[in-house]
Amino acid sequence: MTGRTSRVRSVVVAIMMAWLAAAAPRALASADGDRATALLTTLDSGDAAGRDAALKELPTLGAHAQAELSAFLARPHTATVDQRRKVLNAIKAAVPDKSGRFSNPGQMKDSAAKADDQIDWMPALLALPPTTTGVNEVIADVAAIRALAAGGDDAAARAVLDVGFAPETMIYRDEVGRRLRAMAPVSIPALTLGSQAKDDIRRRYATYQLERLDRQEPSKALAAAAGDEGLRVAILDAFRATHHREAVHAVLAAIDDESPRVRAAARAAWMAYVTGDAPPPAPRKHLQLPGGKQAEKATPLWLTYRDLADNDLRKASQELFGEDLTDVKDVDLAALSKRVFDYYDGLRAKRDEKVYAEAKAKADAGDLAAAAQVFDQLLAANPERPERAEMAGYFYKLGKSLEDKQAWRDAATAYSKAAALDPGGARATDASAGRDFALGKALEADGKDGGAAFRRAAALRPNDAAAQKAADAASPSLGGPPWFLYGAIAAGGLALLFFVVGLARRRTVS
């Protein structure tokens, strides 16, 4: 096999793999969306024979059918809102009035709240006479809401919340609340946005749901997302988008978070507090003084988010820089915020430099494995560290040492890190070839075909006799590039066919 032939084959394989990787999620989403629509149509039509199977399968499709589920709920209904309201009244469901308000039940006890979370409308709906006007549409709507919630992400939570406020589906608001609480903590960003909405009913509803979850306090909301970087970012983005007044302190506490993404989101939220147009002033009132007298000057009833941020920055200036700004009337909040950010970044840089120096000393002393663990931690905190190229060299040495020990899978990992950290470096090609060769060996050790990996290694490093020999042994030359091109295309087509067949089989057995 010539080096040129090997390179052509590697390119074709890479193209086919990339195409399949991109096509598979789109095909899955499209198939799940179509299937969800078909199942909902079955429920909407009152097909008793297929109802149980449809109700069982729908939640498994929610993650890839959000658009179709939302569209179904927004469809023109045959039964009017009042007719469907009567269906819910028949099962004694809690239904808001035409203005969207529930009757006030007062403070709910823990036992009552827990029982409310366990309410299941579906058995009662299925028990109603099938001739009941609108019952099939209600069953389909409730099933769609549950499938939408089963998507289990922030987008699904926002879609579920919107269902509770659309004119055609607001009657399901009680069910929407149960689904949002069950989705927590992923529903916290959507509920946080709702709790700051201008619409009074939406704001009260979302705030009530947060209270039920004990996540109305912003610091508790962030704590609920501990360990989920993406969710913490989404919550901070919600604080930023709404200028959440009660979240000022929680946002400031996150500006030095260990996660770069969380740190960036917190700083963006903080800068939204201290820059831009001033918030509307709080209403003022002449307070009643001791002795029954009334104060001459009206006092603001609360501090705006800008006021709170100003106070916190003045405290930070005193604590971090020893500067008392009490008598300074107008503080440049943006500039002071930048100083605070830089202060924390400086501390982090000094700490990380010390940690890196200690790890580098271990690597230079031959303890590459221990050094690599520290490098991994530093890179997790900051993927753009300035020592990336130097780290790449150490990972390459670690890969070589692991290869010598025939620890193939670990060697492939080390080589992969070396290639990724310094893709334009002098050893990048060797690192990539080493990764593929080690991966091929690891596959062989597991009794699998390592031929594709060996061919990639040989293509990257044509003069590598070991890689070339392994590639030839694993897959002898069967002709020139044209044959392989046709074979690769056929293989790609078969792979896609197997994917579709597997998808169909999954539909059949579920």
C-alpha positions, 0 to 999 in steps of 0.5 A: 500500500503506497503512502498516497493510497493510504492518505486518500483512504484516510481522507475518504473514511474521515469524510464518511465518518463526519457525514454520518456523525452529522446526519445521524442526530438530524435523522433521529430528531426528524424520525422522533418528531414524525413519530411523536406527531403520529402518536399524538394523532392516535390519541387525538382521534380516540383510537382506544386500541393504540392509546396505551402504547402511544402513552408509553412511547411518547415520553421517550421521544420528547428530547428530539421532538420539542418542535413537533410537540409544541406545534401540536399543543398550539394547533387549532382544537376542535373542542373549545376551551370551555368544553375542555375545561368541563373535562378537567372539572369532571375529574376535579382537576385544579383549573384557573379561571378565564383570567388565568387565576386559581382560587387561593388555597392559602399556605400549603402544608408540606404533606399537602404539597407532596400529595399535590405533586403526586396527582396524576390526571391521566387515569381519571381522564382515561376513565371518562366516557369516550363520548365526553366532548373534548376528552380525547383532545385533553388526553392528547394535550396532557400526553404532549405536555408530559412528553415535552417535559421529558426532554429534560433541558432548559429549552423544554422547560421554557416550552412547558412554561409557555404552554401554561400561558397560551390561550388554548392551553392555559387550562392545563396550568396546574399540570404544567406546574407539576411538570416544571417542579418534576424537571427541577433543577433544569427548570430553574432558569425558565422559572427565574425568567418567568418570576421577573416577567412584566406580566403579573400573573406569569410572574406570580405563577413562576415565583410560586413554583420556585417557592415550592422548590425552595429555589426562589433565593438566587443563591439556593438556585445556583446551589441546586445546579452545583456540578452542572456547569451549563445549568449554572451558566443558564441561571446566571444568564437569566439573572443577567437578562432580567437584572434580577435585583435579589440576585446581585449578591449571588452574582458577585459571589460567582465572579471568581468561580473555578469554572471559566464558563461560570465565571464569565457568565457571572461577570457578564451578569454583573456588568449588566447590573453596573452599566447601561441605563439606570433602573427605574427609581424605587417609589418613595414614602415619608416614613413614620418616625418614633413619637408619631412624627413623619419624616421630612424627606421621602425614603426609597422603599427599596434599593434598585439593583444598581444601588445594591451593586454600588454598595457591594463594590464599595465594600469590596474596595474596602476589603480588597484594596483598603480604599474607603469610598464612603464619601465618594458620591459617584463611583465609576462602577464599571472601572471598579468592577474591572479592578475587582475582576483583575484582582481575582484573576491575579490571585488565580494566576499566581496560584496556578503558576505555582501549581504548574511549576510544581507539576513541571518539576515532577515531569522533569524528574520523570514522574510524567503521570503525576504531572499529567494529572495536574496538567489536566486539572489546570486545563479543565479550569482554563483550557487556554492556558499559556503553557499549552505547547509545553504541556503538549511536549510532556504529554507526548513523552508520556505517550511514548513511555506508555507505548513502550509499556504497551499500555495502548489505550492510555498511550492513545489518550496521552498522544491525543492530548499532545496533538490537541494542545499544540496542533501546529507544533513540530510534534503534532503530526507525530502525536496524531500518528502515535495516537492512531497507532496506539488506538489500533493496538488497543483495538487489536488487544480487545480482539477488534479490527484496528486496521482503520487506525493503523491506516490513519497512522501510516498516512500521517507518518509514511516512513513509520515502518511499524505503522505501515506493517500493522496497516498492511497486516490488518488490511492488505492492499486490494487495489487503488483509490477508486475501489476504496472510494466506492467501498467507503461510499457503500460502507457509509450507505450501509451504516446509514441503512443500519441506523435507520433499521435500528431506529425502526426496530427501536420503535417496534419493541418500545 
